[in-house]
Amino acid sequence: MKKEAWQIARDERIKEQSKGMENMTDDQVEAVDIAFKSLEQSVYMIKETNDLYMSDVAKMEEAYYKLRSAFNKDEGIQ
């Protein structure tokens, strides 16, 4: 069975993303995972309740600082 163009493009994108993840440091992978989980939880909470717990804000702040540190986004570092 021949793949459709979108399937080929999707498979290539997934392959490239996997390579990118393999090249990240452990701290970078952890930061991305924490950010993903906190954003996922926060978006769910906002959609379901039209509100956001302060604990979710704290998790997003933690994710922000982990990303900032893991990807050298501190002030003055380019």
C-alpha positions in Angstrom: 0.0 0.0 0.0 1.4 3.3 -1.1 1.6 6.1 1.5 -0.1 9.4 0.9 2.0 12.6 0.7 0.8 13.7 4.1 1.8 10.4 5.6 5.2 10.7 4.2 5.5 14.2 5.5 4.3 13.2 8.9 6.7 10.3 9.1 9.6 12.6 8.1 8.5 15.2 10.7 8.4 12.5 13.4 11.8 11.2 12.4 13.3 14.7 12.6 11.7 15.4 15.9 13.0 12.1 17.4 16.5 13.0 16.2 16.2 16.4 17.8 15.0 14.9 21.1 18.0 12.5 21.1 20.4 15.4 20.7 19.0 17.3 23.8 20.6 17.1 27.2 18.8 15.3 30.1 18.0 18.8 31.6 16.5 19.9 28.3 14.3 16.9 28.0 13.2 17.3 31.6 12.4 21.0 31.0 10.4 20.2 27.9 8.5 17.4 29.7 7.7 19.6 32.7 6.6 22.5 30.4 4.4 20.2 28.4 2.7 18.7 31.4 2.1 22.0 33.2 0.7 23.6 30.0 -1.5 20.5 29.3 -2.9 20.6 32.8 -3.4 24.4 32.8 -5.2 24.4 29.4 -7.4 21.6 30.6 -8.3 23.5 33.7 -9.1 26.7 31.9 -11.3 24.9 29.4 -13.2 22.9 32.0 -13.6 25.6 34.7 -12.8 28.9 33.0 -10.4 29.3 35.9 -6.8 28.5 36.9 -5.5 27.4 40.2 -2.5 29.2 41.6 -0.8 25.9 41.9 -1.0 25.6 38.1 0.5 29.0 37.8 3.4 27.9 40.0 3.9 24.9 37.8 4.0 27.0 34.7 6.5 29.3 36.4 8.7 26.4 37.4 8.5 25.1 33.8 9.5 28.6 32.5 12.6 28.7 34.7 13.6 25.2 33.8 13.3 26.0 30.0 15.2 29.2 30.5 18.0 27.5 32.3 18.2 24.4 30.1 18.2 26.3 26.8 20.5 29.2 28.0 17.8 31.8 27.8 19.1 33.7 30.8 19.5 37.4 30.4 22.7 38.3 28.5 23.2 34.8 27.1 22.4 34.6 23.4 
